[in-house]
Amino acid sequence: MTASERAAQLVRIAAEAAGDKLADDILAYDVSEQLVITDAFVLCSAPSDRQVRAIVDEVEKRLREDAGAKPVRREGEREGRWVLLDYADIIVHIQHEEDRMFYALERLWKDCPLIELPEHVTAHQNHRARTVGSASE
């Protein structure tokens, strides 16, 4: 079983929206084999609470406009450190970079296949993923 076409579409839109707001380290995992509650996770981070909120706003706007999708659940918005947007087919995690490093969700899901994202989404990524990867080896 792999992520549905709908999930793949939502992942692409969410990743592009996050990239447009200069999110760092945008990754998407196909978690459909591991979880029954969703098909994919999108992970990204930002260096400030304000940028986290800007990314959240853009992801919600684009998913609503481009795919008619609204989150069924939203958590962490008040603090602006780790916002979770649950769209049933996908879950988007937008974290402050300190929280991203601390919780290291990519280590938890490393056995799940990565979903390839458009090159323009990942073109401006910073070096944090390489730093986290070498520290965990």
N, C-alpha and C positions, 0 to 999 in steps of 0.2 A: 504494500500500500504506500502510495506517495501522496504528497499534498495535492489537493484538488486544483483544477484550473482557476476556480474562483480565488482560492488562497494565493496562488501564484500571481494573479492579477493584483490583488490587494497588497501583497508584499512589494511588488514593483512600484506601485503608486506610493505606498508609505515610504519606501526607501528613497525614491526620487524627491518626495516632499521634504524628508529629513535632510537630504543632500543639498537641496535648495536653500535651506537655513543653516548650512555649513556644519551639520552634525559630524562628529568624528566616529571613526571605526564602525561604519554601518555594516552589519552582518545579518544574514537571515539563515535560519536553520529549519529544515524539514523535520518536525517532531511528531509527525503523524504515526510513526511506528511505535513511539514511546508513550504518547498521550492520546486519550480519547476525547479530550475537551477542545482540542484545537489542532490545526494542521501545521502551523508555522509560527516561529518567533522571529520578530525583527528586533535587533538590538542596536542602539546607538547611544552616543554620549555627547556632552557639551561641557565646557569649562565653567559655566555659571548657571545659577538658578534662572536668571532671565532668559538665557538662550534655551534652556530646557523648555521653558514655557512657550517660547516662540516656535520651537520645533513641534511641540504638542499641538499648538494652534494650527500650524501649517498641515500637519499630518491629518488632523480631523477635517480641516477644510477640504483638502484634496480628495480624501476618501469619500466624503459626502458628495462633492461635486462630480468627481470622475467615475465613481462606482456606486453612488447611492447608498453608501454604507455609513451606519451610525454605530458608535460603540455601545455594546450592551452593558458594559461596566467600565468605570474609570476610577483609578485609585492613585493617591499620592499627589494629586494636583495642588493641594493647598501648600505643601512643603516645597514643591518644585525640585526635589532632589532625585526622586525616582518615580516617574509617572508611568503607570501601566494602562494601556488602552486595549480593552478586550473587544474584538470584533467577531468573536466566535470562531470564524475560519482562521484568523490570525490574532496574535497578541503582540502588541508593540511595546517594548520597554525603552523608555527614554530616561537615561540616568545622568546625573552629575558625574563628571569623570572620576571624582574621588570614590563615589559609591560604586561605580563600574569596576574600578580596580579592586575595591574591597570585596565585593560579592562575586566578581569574576564568573558571571553566568556562562561565558563561553567555555569555561572548564567543565561545567556541569553538563553541557550539551555537545561537547567535542566529538562524541561518537555518532551524533546525528549528521546526516549529510547537509553540507552548506547549499543554499540556494544561490545560484549565480545571479548577480545583480548587474545592471547595465554599467558599462565602464565609466560613463560620465558621473555615476553616483559615487564610485569609489576613487576617482581620480585625485581628489584633494585630501585623502585620508592622511592623518598624522602618523607618527611612528609608534604610537602606544601599543598597537596590536603586536608588533615585533618585540617590544619590551616585555609585555606580559607573557608572550609565548616563550621567550628565552628564560624568564624568571621561573616558569613552571616546569621547565625541562630538567 
